[in-house]
Structure formats: C-alpha cells, structure tokens
Amino acid sequence: MEGYREIGQIIRSLADKYCNGRLLIVQEGGYHITYSAYCLHATLEGVLCLPVPLLSDPIAYYPEDEAFLAEVIRSIKQYQRDNVPFLKEA
C-alpha cells in the first residue's frame, strides 16, 4: 500500500502547486473490493500527509502459490495461441 501513499503525496503536491490545494479524488472499481478500500485509505493518508500509516497492509506478507500462478500463465498463453490468429504460429 506504500505505493498508494506515495500517489496520494504526489497528488497533494500537484494540487498545492497548480490548483491552490484543491483536488478531487475519484475511485474507479477494483479487482478485490476489500483490498481496494485499504488502497483508497492509503491514498488518503498520502493526500493528508500523515507521518505514519494508520493501517498496515493486510496482505503484505500473504504467501503466493507460485505453482498456481505458473499454471494460470501457462493456461492463458495456451488460450491465446489457440484463439488469437496472429499468435497461432508463435
């Protein structure tokens, strides 16, 4: 979530420099509704220039199943080779 805090800090800096401190934040959807809320929270922490995060990242140390990820990527590549005309010869 640190990246979202940095985005918030950048937005605040640009708003202060170019818009007399005014800004508008619009959130588009998200792939994981719960985590999107944490990311928005982190963005607002950055915008508010909070010295330390109020919430820790709930999935920062969440282990990933690399075998599963590799299988997903293999499956996507195969689907693309089978269904995307210019990739069929690749």
Gaussian input, Z-matrix of N, CA and C with variables (Angstrom, degrees):
# hf/3-21g

backbone

0 1
 N
 C     1     B1
 C     2     B2     1     A1
 N     3     B3     2     A2     1     D1
 C     4     B4     3     A3     2     D2
 C     5     B5     4     A4     3     D3
 N     6     B6     5     A5     4     D4
 C     7     B7     6     A6     5     D5
 C     8     B8     7     A7     6     D6
 N     9     B9     8     A8     7     D7
 C    10    B10     9     A9     8     D8
 C    11    B11    10    A10     9     D9
 N    12    B12    11    A11    10    D10
 C    13    B13    12    A12    11    D11
 C    14    B14    13    A13    12    D12
 N    15    B15    14    A14    13    D13
 C    16    B16    15    A15    14    D14
 C    17    B17    16    A16    15    D15
 N    18    B18    17    A17    16    D16
 C    19    B19    18    A18    17    D17
 C    20    B20    19    A19    18    D18
 N    21    B21    20    A20    19    D19
 C    22    B22    21    A21    20    D20
 C    23    B23    22    A22    21    D21
 N    24    B24    23    A23    22    D22
 C    25    B25    24    A24    23    D23
 C    26    B26    25    A25    24    D24
 N    27    B27    26    A26    25    D25
 C    28    B28    27    A27    26    D26
 C    29    B29    28    A28    27    D27
 N    30    B30    29    A29    28    D28
 C    31    B31    30    A30    29    D29
 C    32    B32    31    A31    30    D30
 N    33    B33    32    A32    31    D31
 C    34    B34    33    A33    32    D32
 C    35    B35    34    A34    33    D33
 N    36    B36    35    A35    34    D34
 C    37    B37    36    A36    35    D35
 C    38    B38    37    A37    36    D36
 N    39    B39    38    A38    37    D37
 C    40    B40    39    A39    38    D38
 C    41    B41    40    A40    39    D39
 N    42    B42    41    A41    40    D40
 C    43    B43    42    A42    41    D41
 C    44    B44    43    A43    42    D42
 N    45    B45    44    A44    43    D43
 C    46    B46    45    A45    44    D44
 C    47    B47    46    A46    45    D45
 N    48    B48    47    A47    46    D46
 C    49    B49    48    A48    47    D47
 C    50    B50    49    A49    48    D48
 N    51    B51    50    A50    49    D49
 C    52    B52    51    A51    50    D50
 C    53    B53    52    A52    51    D51
 N    54    B54    53    A53    52    D52
 C    55    B55    54    A54    53    D53
 C    56    B56    55    A55    54    D54
 N    57    B57    56    A56    55    D55
 C    58    B58    57    A57    56    D56
 C    59    B59    58    A58    57    D57
 N    60    B60    59    A59    58    D58
 C    61    B61    60    A60    59    D59
 C    62    B62    61    A61    60    D60
 N    63    B63    62    A62    61    D61
 C    64    B64    63    A63    62    D62
 C    65    B65    64    A64    63    D63
 N    66    B66    65    A65    64    D64
 C    67    B67    66    A66    65    D65
 C    68    B68    67    A67    66    D66
 N    69    B69    68    A68    67    D67
 C    70    B70    69    A69    68    D68
 C    71    B71    70    A70    69    D69
 N    72    B72    71    A71    70    D70
 C    73    B73    72    A72    71    D71
 C    74    B74    73    A73    72    D72
 N    75    B75    74    A74    73    D73
 C    76    B76    75    A75    74    D74
 C    77    B77    76    A76    75    D75
 N    78    B78    77    A77    76    D76
 C    79    B79    78    A78    77    D77
 C    80    B80    79    A79    78    D78
 N    81    B81    80    A80    79    D79
 C    82    B82    81    A81    80    D80
 C    83    B83    82    A82    81    D81
 N    84    B84    83    A83    82    D82
 C    85    B85    84    A84    83    D83
 C    86    B86    85    A85    84    D84
 N    87    B87    86    A86    85    D85
 C    88    B88    87    A87    86    D86
 C    89    B89    88    A88    87    D87
 N    90    B90    89    A89    88    D88
 C    91    B91    90    A90    89    D89
 C    92    B92    91    A91    90    D90
 N    93    B93    92    A92    91    D91
 C    94    B94    93    A93    92    D92
 C    95    B95    94    A94    93    D93
 N    96    B96    95    A95    94    D94
 C    97    B97    96    A96    95    D95
 C    98    B98    97    A97    96    D96
 N    99    B99    98    A98    97    D97
 C   100   B100    99    A99    98    D98
 C   101   B101   100   A100    99    D99
 N   102   B102   101   A101   100   D100
 C   103   B103   102   A102   101   D101
 C   104   B104   103   A103   102   D102
 N   105   B105   104   A104   103   D103
 C   106   B106   105   A105   104   D104
 C   107   B107   106   A106   105   D105
 N   108   B108   107   A107   106   D106
 C   109   B109   108   A108   107   D107
 C   110   B110   109   A109   108   D108
 N   111   B111   110   A110   109   D109
 C   112   B112   111   A111   110   D110
 C   113   B113   112   A112   111   D111
 N   114   B114   113   A113   112   D112
 C   115   B115   114   A114   113   D113
 C   116   B116   115   A115   114   D114
 N   117   B117   116   A116   115   D115
 C   118   B118   117   A117   116   D116
 C   119   B119   118   A118   117   D117
 N   120   B120   119   A119   118   D118
 C   121   B121   120   A120   119   D119
 C   122   B122   121   A121   120   D120
 N   123   B123   122   A122   121   D121
 C   124   B124   123   A123   122   D122
 C   125   B125   124   A124   123   D123
 N   126   B126   125   A125   124   D124
 C   127   B127   126   A126   125   D125
 C   128   B128   127   A127   126   D126
 N   129   B129   128   A128   127   D127
 C   130   B130   129   A129   128   D128
 C   131   B131   130   A130   129   D129
 N   132   B132   131   A131   130   D130
 C   133   B133   132   A132   131   D131
 C   134   B134   133   A133   132   D132
 N   135   B135   134   A134   133   D133
 C   136   B136   135   A135   134   D134
 C   137   B137   136   A136   135   D135
 N   138   B138   137   A137   136   D136
 C   139   B139   138   A138   137   D137
 C   140   B140   139   A139   138   D138
 N   141   B141   140   A140   139   D139
 C   142   B142   141   A141   140   D140
 C   143   B143   142   A142   141   D141
 N   144   B144   143   A143   142   D142
 C   145   B145   144   A144   143   D143
 C   146   B146   145   A145   144   D144
 N   147   B147   146   A146   145   D145
 C   148   B148   147   A147   146   D146
 C   149   B149   148   A148   147   D147
 N   150   B150   149   A149   148   D148
 C   151   B151   150   A150   149   D149
 C   152   B152   151   A151   150   D150
 N   153   B153   152   A152   151   D151
 C   154   B154   153   A153   152   D152
 C   155   B155   154   A154   153   D153
 N   156   B156   155   A155   154   D154
 C   157   B157   156   A156   155   D155
 C   158   B158   157   A157   156   D156
 N   159   B159   158   A158   157   D157
 C   160   B160   159   A159   158   D158
 C   161   B161   160   A160   159   D159
 N   162   B162   161   A161   160   D160
 C   163   B163   162   A162   161   D161
 C   164   B164   163   A163   162   D162
 N   165   B165   164   A164   163   D163
 C   166   B166   165   A165   164   D164
 C   167   B167   166   A166   165   D165
 N   168   B168   167   A167   166   D166
 C   169   B169   168   A168   167   D167
 C   170   B170   169   A169   168   D168
 N   171   B171   170   A170   169   D169
 C   172   B172   171   A171   170   D170
 C   173   B173   172   A172   171   D171
 N   174   B174   173   A173   172   D172
 C   175   B175   174   A174   173   D173
 C   176   B176   175   A175   174   D174
 N   177   B177   176   A176   175   D175
 C   178   B178   177   A177   176   D176
 C   179   B179   178   A178   177   D177
 N   180   B180   179   A179   178   D178
 C   181   B181   180   A180   179   D179
 C   182   B182   181   A181   180   D180
 N   183   B183   182   A182   181   D181
 C   184   B184   183   A183   182   D182
 C   185   B185   184   A184   183   D183
 N   186   B186   185   A185   184   D184
 C   187   B187   186   A186   185   D185
 C   188   B188   187   A187   186   D186
 N   189   B189   188   A188   187   D187
 C   190   B190   189   A189   188   D188
 C   191   B191   190   A190   189   D189
 N   192   B192   191   A191   190   D190
 C   193   B193   192   A192   191   D191
 C   194   B194   193   A193   192   D192
 N   195   B195   194   A194   193   D193
 C   196   B196   195   A195   194   D194
 C   197   B197   196   A196   195   D195
 N   198   B198   197   A197   196   D196
 C   199   B199   198   A198   197   D197
 C   200   B200   199   A199   198   D198
 N   201   B201   200   A200   199   D199
 C   202   B202   201   A201   200   D200
 C   203   B203   202   A202   201   D201
 N   204   B204   203   A203   202   D202
 C   205   B205   204   A204   203   D203
 C   206   B206   205   A205   204   D204
 N   207   B207   206   A206   205   D205
 C   208   B208   207   A207   206   D206
 C   209   B209   208   A208   207   D207
 N   210   B210   209   A209   208   D208
 C   211   B211   210   A210   209   D209
 C   212   B212   211   A211   210   D210
 N   213   B213   212   A212   211   D211
 C   214   B214   213   A213   212   D212
 C   215   B215   214   A214   213   D213
 N   216   B216   215   A215   214   D214
 C   217   B217   216   A216   215   D215
 C   218   B218   217   A217   216   D216
 N   219   B219   218   A218   217   D217
 C   220   B220   219   A219   218   D218
 C   221   B221   220   A220   219   D219
 N   222   B222   221   A221   220   D220
 C   223   B223   222   A222   221   D221
 C   224   B224   223   A223   222   D222
 N   225   B225   224   A224   223   D223
 C   226   B226   225   A225   224   D224
 C   227   B227   226   A226   225   D225
 N   228   B228   227   A227   226   D226
 C   229   B229   228   A228   227   D227
 C   230   B230   229   A229   228   D228
 N   231   B231   230   A230   229   D229
 C   232   B232   231   A231   230   D230
 C   233   B233   232   A232   231   D231
 N   234   B234   233   A233   232   D232
 C   235   B235   234   A234   233   D233
 C   236   B236   235   A235   234   D234
 N   237   B237   236   A236   235   D235
 C   238   B238   237   A237   236   D236
 C   239   B239   238   A238   237   D237
 N   240   B240   239   A239   238   D238
 C   241   B241   240   A240   239   D239
 C   242   B242   241   A241   240   D240
 N   243   B243   242   A242   241   D241
 C   244   B244   243   A243   242   D242
 C   245   B245   244   A244   243   D243
 N   246   B246   245   A245   244   D244
 C   247   B247   246   A246   245   D245
 C   248   B248   247   A247   246   D246
 N   249   B249   248   A248   247   D247
 C   250   B250   249   A249   248   D248
 C   251   B251   250   A250   249   D249
 N   252   B252   251   A251   250   D250
 C   253   B253   252   A252   251   D251
 C   254   B254   253   A253   252   D252
 N   255   B255   254   A254   253   D253
 C   256   B256   255   A255   254   D254
 C   257   B257   256   A256   255   D255
 N   258   B258   257   A257   256   D256
 C   259   B259   258   A258   257   D257
 C   260   B260   259   A259   258   D258
 N   261   B261   260   A260   259   D259
 C   262   B262   261   A261   260   D260
 C   263   B263   262   A262   261   D261
 N   264   B264   263   A263   262   D262
 C   265   B265   264   A264   263   D263
 C   266   B266   265   A265   264   D264
 N   267   B267   266   A266   265   D265
 C   268   B268   267   A267   266   D266
 C   269   B269   268   A268   267   D267

   B1=1.4477
   B2=1.5274
   B3=1.3280
   B4=1.4640
   B5=1.5308
   B6=1.3342
   B7=1.4610
   B8=1.5206
   B9=1.3193
   B10=1.4621
   B11=1.5267
   B12=1.3358
   B13=1.4753
   B14=1.5281
   B15=1.3301
   B16=1.4695
   B17=1.5236
   B18=1.3223
   B19=1.4675
   B20=1.5238
   B21=1.3204
   B22=1.4653
   B23=1.5146
   B24=1.3266
   B25=1.4672
   B26=1.5299
   B27=1.3217
   B28=1.4674
   B29=1.5245
   B30=1.3347
   B31=1.4678
   B32=1.5198
   B33=1.3349
   B34=1.4740
   B35=1.5200
   B36=1.3123
   B37=1.4589
   B38=1.5328
   B39=1.3295
   B40=1.4689
   B41=1.5190
   B42=1.3339
   B43=1.4701
   B44=1.5232
   B45=1.3293
   B46=1.4687
   B47=1.5273
   B48=1.3263
   B49=1.4653
   B50=1.5259
   B51=1.3420
   B52=1.4586
   B53=1.5262
   B54=1.3259
   B55=1.4726
   B56=1.5142
   B57=1.3214
   B58=1.4467
   B59=1.5333
   B60=1.3448
   B61=1.4518
   B62=1.5171
   B63=1.3273
   B64=1.4674
   B65=1.5219
   B66=1.3297
   B67=1.4537
   B68=1.5171
   B69=1.2910
   B70=1.4593
   B71=1.5177
   B72=1.3174
   B73=1.4577
   B74=1.5232
   B75=1.3141
   B76=1.4607
   B77=1.5168
   B78=1.3068
   B79=1.4641
   B80=1.5080
   B81=1.3377
   B82=1.4622
   B83=1.5118
   B84=1.2926
   B85=1.4633
   B86=1.5113
   B87=1.2633
   B88=1.4462
   B89=1.5059
   B90=1.2841
   B91=1.4540
   B92=1.5144
   B93=1.3056
   B94=1.4527
   B95=1.5234
   B96=1.3156
   B97=1.4650
   B98=1.5268
   B99=1.3179
   B100=1.4627
   B101=1.5232
   B102=1.3194
   B103=1.4584
   B104=1.5234
   B105=1.3233
   B106=1.4680
   B107=1.5173
   B108=1.3248
   B109=1.4677
   B110=1.5301
   B111=1.3332
   B112=1.4633
   B113=1.5266
   B114=1.3241
   B115=1.4653
   B116=1.5257
   B117=1.3394
   B118=1.4593
   B119=1.5215
   B120=1.3286
   B121=1.4634
   B122=1.5347
   B123=1.3262
   B124=1.4647
   B125=1.5265
   B126=1.3482
   B127=1.4612
   B128=1.5296
   B129=1.3260
   B130=1.4714
   B131=1.5304
   B132=1.3271
   B133=1.4682
   B134=1.5287
   B135=1.3273
   B136=1.4633
   B137=1.5121
   B138=1.3364
   B139=1.4684
   B140=1.5266
   B141=1.3294
   B142=1.4631
   B143=1.5250
   B144=1.3450
   B145=1.4677
   B146=1.5306
   B147=1.3190
   B148=1.4612
   B149=1.5289
   B150=1.3231
   B151=1.4638
   B152=1.5324
   B153=1.3181
   B154=1.4659
   B155=1.5279
   B156=1.3270
   B157=1.4640
   B158=1.5292
   B159=1.3198
   B160=1.4609
   B161=1.5299
   B162=1.3276
   B163=1.4562
   B164=1.5184
   B165=1.3015
   B166=1.4625
   B167=1.5265
   B168=1.3084
   B169=1.4573
   B170=1.5281
   B171=1.3324
   B172=1.4626
   B173=1.5246
   B174=1.3253
   B175=1.4679
   B176=1.5263
   B177=1.3033
   B178=1.4683
   B179=1.5200
   B180=1.2943
   B181=1.4609
   B182=1.5208
   B183=1.3161
   B184=1.4533
   B185=1.5198
   B186=1.3229
   B187=1.4726
   B188=1.5243
   B189=1.3188
   B190=1.4523
   B191=1.5192
   B192=1.3036
   B193=1.4531
   B194=1.5264
   B195=1.3304
   B196=1.4617
   B197=1.5173
   B198=1.3242
   B199=1.4687
   B200=1.5309
   B201=1.3081
   B202=1.4636
   B203=1.5240
   B204=1.3459
   B205=1.4633
   B206=1.5239
   B207=1.3182
   B208=1.4654
   B209=1.5312
   B210=1.3246
   B211=1.4675
   B212=1.5288
   B213=1.3136
   B214=1.4677
   B215=1.5225
   B216=1.3272
   B217=1.4682
   B218=1.5254
   B219=1.3383
   B220=1.4615
   B221=1.5259
   B222=1.3187
   B223=1.4620
   B224=1.5385
   B225=1.3209
   B226=1.4746
   B227=1.5288
   B228=1.3255
   B229=1.4727
   B230=1.5290
   B231=1.3208
   B232=1.4647
   B233=1.5296
   B234=1.3078
   B235=1.4645
   B236=1.5336
   B237=1.3222
   B238=1.4613
   B239=1.5299
   B240=1.3339
   B241=1.4687
   B242=1.5276
   B243=1.3285
   B244=1.4652
   B245=1.5246
   B246=1.3454
   B247=1.4626
   B248=1.5209
   B249=1.3126
   B250=1.4634
   B251=1.5294
   B252=1.3504
   B253=1.4613
   B254=1.5337
   B255=1.3200
   B256=1.4640
   B257=1.5320
   B258=1.3427
   B259=1.4548
   B260=1.5199
   B261=1.3282
   B262=1.4503
   B263=1.5177
   B264=1.3330
   B265=1.4547
   B266=1.5169
   B267=1.3140
   B268=1.4828
   B269=1.5121
   A1=110.95
   A2=116.13
   A3=119.27
   A4=111.08
   A5=116.48
   A6=119.64
   A7=112.07
   A8=116.87
   A9=120.46
   A10=110.79
   A11=117.24
   A12=119.64
   A13=109.88
   A14=115.47
   A15=119.51
   A16=110.90
   A17=117.22
   A18=120.32
   A19=109.58
   A20=116.38
   A21=120.30
   A22=112.51
   A23=116.47
   A24=120.49
   A25=110.80
   A26=116.50
   A27=120.55
   A28=110.48
   A29=115.88
   A30=120.29
   A31=110.25
   A32=117.06
   A33=121.09
   A34=110.04
   A35=117.21
   A36=121.47
   A37=111.05
   A38=116.76
   A39=120.17
   A40=111.72
   A41=116.71
   A42=120.19
   A43=110.50
   A44=116.25
   A45=119.61
   A46=111.11
   A47=116.14
   A48=120.87
   A49=112.60
   A50=116.51
   A51=119.29
   A52=115.50
   A53=118.51
   A54=120.27
   A55=113.03
   A56=116.65
   A57=120.33
   A58=111.30
   A59=115.94
   A60=121.56
   A61=115.70
   A62=117.04
   A63=119.40
   A64=110.13
   A65=115.36
   A66=118.65
   A67=110.16
   A68=114.50
   A69=123.06
   A70=107.22
   A71=116.13
   A72=120.53
   A73=107.62
   A74=115.17
   A75=121.93
   A76=107.25
   A77=115.69
   A78=119.14
   A79=109.13
   A80=114.64
   A81=118.18
   A82=106.62
   A83=117.81
   A84=122.62
   A85=113.49
   A86=116.07
   A87=120.69
   A88=109.36
   A89=114.75
   A90=119.26
   A91=111.94
   A92=116.82
   A93=121.04
   A94=106.16
   A95=115.96
   A96=120.76
   A97=112.85
   A98=117.72
   A99=119.63
   A100=110.51
   A101=117.36
   A102=120.00
   A103=110.98
   A104=117.82
   A105=120.71
   A106=110.57
   A107=116.65
   A108=120.40
   A109=110.73
   A110=116.84
   A111=119.94
   A112=110.86
   A113=116.68
   A114=120.45
   A115=111.11
   A116=116.92
   A117=119.65
   A118=109.94
   A119=116.45
   A120=120.54
   A121=110.34
   A122=116.61
   A123=120.78
   A124=110.93
   A125=116.92
   A126=120.48
   A127=110.02
   A128=116.05
   A129=119.88
   A130=111.34
   A131=117.18
   A132=119.15
   A133=109.90
   A134=116.15
   A135=119.81
   A136=112.37
   A137=116.37
   A138=120.96
   A139=110.36
   A140=116.46
   A141=121.21
   A142=112.85
   A143=116.61
   A144=122.64
   A145=112.19
   A146=116.42
   A147=119.75
   A148=109.23
   A149=117.82
   A150=120.61
   A151=113.93
   A152=117.20
   A153=121.10
   A154=108.60
   A155=117.28
   A156=120.12
   A157=111.49
   A158=115.88
   A159=120.60
   A160=111.36
   A161=116.37
   A162=121.35
   A163=109.47
   A164=115.86
   A165=118.68
   A166=108.68
   A167=115.69
   A168=121.62
   A169=108.69
   A170=117.83
   A171=119.57
   A172=114.38
   A173=118.08
   A174=118.48
   A175=112.63
   A176=116.85
   A177=120.36
   A178=112.13
   A179=116.78
   A180=119.90
   A181=111.42
   A182=115.48
   A183=121.07
   A184=108.58
   A185=117.79
   A186=118.75
   A187=111.55
   A188=115.82
   A189=121.16
   A190=109.63
   A191=115.58
   A192=121.27
   A193=107.38
   A194=116.61
   A195=120.91
   A196=112.52
   A197=117.37
   A198=119.97
   A199=110.12
   A200=116.80
   A201=120.76
   A202=110.28
   A203=116.65
   A204=120.51
   A205=111.10
   A206=117.03
   A207=120.86
   A208=110.24
   A209=117.08
   A210=120.78
   A211=111.13
   A212=117.83
   A213=121.30
   A214=109.75
   A215=117.62
   A216=121.52
   A217=110.12
   A218=117.27
   A219=120.84
   A220=110.47
   A221=116.71
   A222=122.10
   A223=111.29
   A224=116.84
   A225=121.12
   A226=110.07
   A227=116.43
   A228=120.07
   A229=110.84
   A230=116.46
   A231=120.39
   A232=110.46
   A233=116.80
   A234=120.87
   A235=109.78
   A236=116.46
   A237=119.97
   A238=111.01
   A239=117.69
   A240=120.41
   A241=111.15
   A242=116.15
   A243=120.66
   A244=113.42
   A245=117.67
   A246=120.05
   A247=116.43
   A248=117.88
   A249=120.49
   A250=107.27
   A251=117.39
   A252=120.79
   A253=115.30
   A254=118.83
   A255=119.11
   A256=112.74
   A257=118.04
   A258=120.58
   A259=113.29
   A260=116.84
   A261=119.58
   A262=112.52
   A263=117.93
   A264=120.34
   A265=112.89
   A266=117.98
   A267=121.12
   A268=112.32
   D1=-10.16
   D2=-178.70
   D3=-59.37
   D4=-35.69
   D5=177.85
   D6=-61.02
   D7=-36.80
   D8=178.73
   D9=-69.92
   D10=-36.39
   D11=174.86
   D12=-61.32
   D13=-42.25
   D14=179.37
   D15=-64.36
   D16=-39.79
   D17=176.15
   D18=-59.23
   D19=-44.89
   D20=178.30
   D21=-60.09
   D22=-41.53
   D23=178.81
   D24=-64.90
   D25=-40.37
   D26=178.56
   D27=-64.70
   D28=-44.55
   D29=178.63
   D30=-59.84
   D31=-44.63
   D32=178.93
   D33=-59.90
   D34=-45.65
   D35=-179.11
   D36=-61.46
   D37=-44.88
   D38=178.66
   D39=-65.27
   D40=-40.33
   D41=178.80
   D42=-63.25
   D43=-42.36
   D44=178.95
   D45=-64.39
   D46=-38.75
   D47=-176.12
   D48=-75.19
   D49=-42.05
   D50=-170.04
   D51=-111.96
   D52=-15.58
   D53=-172.31
   D54=-128.94
   D55=21.66
   D56=179.56
   D57=56.43
   D58=33.97
   D59=176.61
   D60=84.78
   D61=-5.23
   D62=-179.43
   D63=-82.05
   D64=141.91
   D65=174.82
   D66=-153.71
   D67=160.02
   D68=178.35
   D69=-130.06
   D70=128.68
   D71=178.29
   D72=-113.49
   D73=126.09
   D74=177.75
   D75=-120.67
   D76=128.62
   D77=179.54
   D78=-104.40
   D79=123.82
   D80=172.64
   D81=-86.77
   D82=176.19
   D83=-175.53
   D84=-52.88
   D85=-167.70
   D86=179.14
   D87=-158.15
   D88=160.44
   D89=-178.34
   D90=-83.84
   D91=-24.96
   D92=179.36
   D93=-134.86
   D94=103.14
   D95=-169.43
   D96=-56.49
   D97=-39.28
   D98=-179.57
   D99=-67.96
   D100=-46.59
   D101=-178.28
   D102=-68.00
   D103=-31.87
   D104=176.78
   D105=-57.96
   D106=-38.44
   D107=178.87
   D108=-63.50
   D109=-40.86
   D110=177.34
   D111=-64.31
   D112=-40.32
   D113=-179.50
   D114=-66.42
   D115=-40.27
   D116=175.78
   D117=-62.83
   D118=-42.84
   D119=178.21
   D120=-57.75
   D121=-45.40
   D122=179.75
   D123=-63.68
   D124=-39.50
   D125=177.78
   D126=-60.38
   D127=-44.45
   D128=-180.00
   D129=-66.72
   D130=-35.10
   D131=174.61
   D132=-58.87
   D133=-41.45
   D134=178.07
   D135=-66.27
   D136=-44.59
   D137=179.12
   D138=-59.96
   D139=-38.48
   D140=-178.86
   D141=-83.13
   D142=-1.09
   D143=179.33
   D144=55.69
   D145=40.97
   D146=177.40
   D147=-67.92
   D148=137.86
   D149=-174.54
   D150=-69.20
   D151=-30.24
   D152=179.17
   D153=-138.97
   D154=150.17
   D155=178.15
   D156=-63.05
   D157=141.94
   D158=176.27
   D159=-86.26
   D160=-26.90
   D161=179.16
   D162=-123.47
   D163=142.60
   D164=174.38
   D165=-87.73
   D166=158.51
   D167=-179.59
   D168=-70.57
   D169=117.76
   D170=-174.91
   D171=-70.71
   D172=-17.60
   D173=-179.47
   D174=-122.92
   D175=19.56
   D176=-178.27
   D177=-59.82
   D178=-33.69
   D179=-176.95
   D180=-116.31
   D181=24.67
   D182=179.79
   D183=-73.88
   D184=121.10
   D185=-177.25
   D186=-68.68
   D187=141.22
   D188=178.08
   D189=-103.83
   D190=141.97
   D191=176.99
   D192=-88.73
   D193=96.32
   D194=-174.59
   D195=-64.44
   D196=-32.45
   D197=178.18
   D198=-64.72
   D199=-40.70
   D200=178.41
   D201=-64.25
   D202=-44.88
   D203=179.63
   D204=-61.60
   D205=-41.56
   D206=179.26
   D207=-63.06
   D208=-39.64
   D209=178.76
   D210=-67.23
   D211=-39.25
   D212=177.37
   D213=-61.93
   D214=-46.10
   D215=-179.74
   D216=-63.49
   D217=-43.62
   D218=178.05
   D219=-59.65
   D220=-42.95
   D221=-179.51
   D222=-64.30
   D223=-41.84
   D224=178.84
   D225=-64.66
   D226=-44.75
   D227=178.84
   D228=-60.11
   D229=-42.99
   D230=-179.96
   D231=-64.19
   D232=-43.10
   D233=178.55
   D234=-59.86
   D235=-45.10
   D236=-179.62
   D237=-64.20
   D238=-42.68
   D239=177.93
   D240=-60.58
   D241=-38.08
   D242=-177.48
   D243=-77.72
   D244=-24.46
   D245=-169.75
   D246=-122.43
   D247=-13.09
   D248=-180.00
   D249=-103.33
   D250=113.63
   D251=-171.20
   D252=-50.41
   D253=-48.03
   D254=-175.01
   D255=-75.49
   D256=-7.66
   D257=176.29
   D258=-97.11
   D259=-7.83
   D260=-176.14
   D261=-63.41
   D262=-28.73
   D263=178.05
   D264=-88.63
   D265=-8.47
   D266=-176.38
   D267=-73.90

